[in-house]
Amino acid sequence: MFLATAAPQGGGLMQFFIMFVPLLLIMYFMMIRPQQKKMKQHQAMTAGLEKGDEVMTTGGIVGRIAKIHDQFIVLTISEGVEIKFQKSSIAQTLPKGTIKDIEA
């Protein structure tokens, strides 16, 4: 009768790091870094907002900035209609005249 004993699979910790480190690098360059870049661009855009800029909110509302407070913006969406939004809810700035083009 033969009792074959398998040799233990070695290399445990070293093999783990050889597989784990590239996975972390791929995740960093594919997910984390682009998200940080996008966040910095959005912060720069919201910091550069001025009264009179035409913007679109994350909800799709288009309006002109009437007032800017610390963390809030008052948008004029129609004559005599103003809505308050957080600065972070501004999705993008629009070229001048966009609102007139939409209304026509």
C-alpha positions in Angstrom: 0.0 0.0 0.0 1.3 3.4 -1.0 0.4 6.4 0.9 1.3 9.3 -1.3 1.6 12.5 0.6 1.4 15.6 -1.5 4.0 18.1 -1.0 2.6 21.3 0.6 2.1 24.1 -1.8 4.6 26.7 -0.8 5.2 30.3 -1.5 2.0 31.4 0.2 2.7 35.0 1.3 4.9 35.9 -1.6 2.5 34.6 -4.2 -0.3 36.5 -2.5 1.6 39.8 -2.9 2.6 39.0 -6.5 -1.1 38.7 -7.3 -2.5 41.4 -5.0 -0.2 44.3 -5.8 -1.0 44.4 -9.6 -4.7 44.1 -8.8 -4.5 47.2 -6.5 -2.6 49.1 -9.1 -5.2 48.3 -11.8 -8.0 49.4 -9.5 -6.2 52.6 -8.7 -5.5 53.6 -12.3 -8.9 52.4 -13.6 -11.3 53.6 -10.9 -9.8 55.8 -8.1 -7.6 58.2 -10.1 -10.2 59.1 -12.8 -12.8 59.8 -10.1 -10.4 62.1 -8.2 -9.6 63.9 -11.4 -13.3 64.4 -12.2 -14.0 65.6 -8.6 -11.2 68.2 -8.9 -12.6 69.5 -12.2 -16.1 69.8 -10.7 -14.7 71.7 -7.7 -12.8 74.1 -10.0 -15.9 74.6 -12.0 -18.1 75.4 -9.0 -15.4 77.7 -7.5 -15.4 79.7 -10.8 -19.1 80.3 -10.9 -20.2 84.0 -11.2 -23.4 85.9 -11.2 -25.0 85.8 -14.7 -23.5 82.4 -15.7 -26.0 80.0 -17.3 -25.8 76.6 -15.7 -27.5 73.2 -15.6 -28.2 71.3 -12.4 -27.8 67.6 -11.9 -31.6 67.4 -12.1 -31.6 69.0 -15.6 -32.9 72.4 -14.6 -31.4 75.2 -16.7 -31.1 78.7 -15.3 -29.1 81.9 -14.8 -27.2 82.5 -11.5 -28.8 85.4 -9.7 -27.0 85.3 -6.4 -24.1 83.3 -4.9 -23.8 82.5 -1.2 -21.1 80.4 0.5 -22.5 77.0 -0.4 -25.8 78.0 -2.1 -26.7 79.5 -5.5 -29.9 81.2 -6.4 -31.0 80.4 -10.0 -33.5 82.4 -12.0 -35.3 79.8 -14.1 -38.0 82.1 -15.5 -38.9 85.7 -15.0 -39.7 86.2 -11.3 -39.0 82.5 -10.5 -35.9 81.8 -8.3 -34.8 78.5 -6.8 -32.0 77.9 -4.3 -29.5 75.1 -5.0 -26.4 73.8 -3.3 -23.3 74.6 -5.4 -22.4 70.9 -5.6 -25.7 70.3 -7.5 -24.5 72.3 -10.5 -23.6 69.8 -13.2 -22.2 72.1 -15.9 -21.9 75.7 -17.1 -23.5 76.5 -20.4 -22.4 78.8 -23.2 -23.9 82.3 -23.1 -27.2 82.5 -24.9 -28.2 78.9 -24.4 -31.3 79.8 -22.4 -32.5 82.1 -25.3 -31.9 79.4 -27.8 -33.9 76.9 -25.7 -36.8 79.4 -25.3 -37.1 80.2 -29.0 
